[in-house]
Amino acid sequence: MTIDAWRLAESAAGAAVLLAVTAMPTAWHALDTSLTAVLGGMLALLTAGVYALHAVTFDCFRMTRHREKRSFSYTQSKD
């Protein structure tokens, strides 16, 4: 199993946006090397989490051929 570069880039961008919106406005005034290391660790952790979530979700859809069946019974009613 290899790392998908596009999925990794999307995960890193999502994690960066999340940190920029939530942590940076507060941490900007006290930014030093130790806080930068903590934010870098948070970015890596969030990126890994989002990557894993996307990998599990999209690989599950691919293995079950969910897209080909077009069966969205939980989201669409037949009424």
C-alpha positions as CSV (number, residue, x, y, z in Angstrom):
1,M,0.0,0.0,0.0
2,T,1.4,3.3,-1.0
3,I,0.7,6.9,0.1
4,D,-1.5,8.8,-2.3
5,A,0.0,12.2,-2.9
6,W,-3.2,13.9,-3.7
7,R,-5.0,12.5,-0.7
8,L,-2.0,13.6,1.5
9,A,-2.0,17.1,0.1
10,E,-5.8,17.4,0.7
11,S,-5.4,16.2,4.2
12,A,-2.5,18.6,4.9
13,A,-4.5,21.5,3.5
14,G,-7.5,20.7,5.6
15,A,-5.4,20.4,8.7
16,A,-3.7,23.7,8.0
17,V,-7.0,25.5,7.5
18,L,-8.3,24.0,10.8
19,L,-5.2,25.2,12.7
20,A,-5.2,28.6,11.0
21,V,-8.8,29.2,12.0
22,T,-8.7,27.8,15.5
23,A,-5.2,28.1,17.0
24,M,-3.4,30.8,15.1
25,P,-5.5,33.8,16.2
26,T,-4.8,33.0,19.8
27,A,-1.2,31.7,19.5
28,W,0.0,34.4,17.1
29,H,1.0,36.8,19.9
30,A,2.9,34.2,21.9
31,L,4.5,32.4,19.0
32,D,8.0,31.1,19.9
33,T,10.0,28.0,19.0
34,S,8.3,25.7,21.5
35,L,4.8,26.7,20.4
36,T,5.8,26.4,16.8
37,A,6.9,22.8,17.5
38,V,3.6,22.1,19.2
39,L,1.6,23.5,16.3
40,G,3.8,21.5,13.9
41,G,3.0,18.3,15.8
42,M,-0.7,19.2,15.8
43,L,-0.5,19.7,12.1
44,A,1.2,16.3,11.6
45,L,-1.4,14.6,13.8
46,L,-4.4,16.2,12.2
47,T,-3.0,15.4,8.7
48,A,-2.5,11.8,9.6
49,G,-6.0,11.5,11.1
50,V,-7.7,13.1,8.1
51,Y,-5.6,11.0,5.7
52,A,-6.6,7.8,7.6
53,L,-10.3,8.8,7.7
54,H,-10.3,9.5,4.0
55,A,-8.4,6.3,3.2
56,V,-10.8,4.2,5.1
57,T,-13.9,5.8,3.7
58,F,-12.9,5.9,0.1
59,D,-11.3,2.5,0.1
60,C,-14.3,1.0,1.7
61,F,-16.5,2.6,-1.1
62,R,-14.1,1.2,-3.7
63,M,-14.1,-2.3,-2.3
64,T,-17.8,-2.5,-1.9
65,R,-18.4,-0.9,-5.3
66,H,-20.8,1.5,-3.7
67,R,-20.6,4.0,-6.5
68,E,-21.5,1.5,-9.2
69,K,-24.6,0.3,-7.3
70,R,-25.9,3.8,-6.9
71,S,-27.7,2.6,-3.7
72,F,-28.0,5.5,-1.3
73,S,-30.8,4.1,0.7
74,Y,-30.0,6.0,3.8
75,T,-29.9,9.4,2.1
76,Q,-32.7,9.2,-0.5
77,S,-36.2,7.9,-0.1
78,K,-38.2,6.3,-2.9
79,D,-41.3,8.5,-2.4
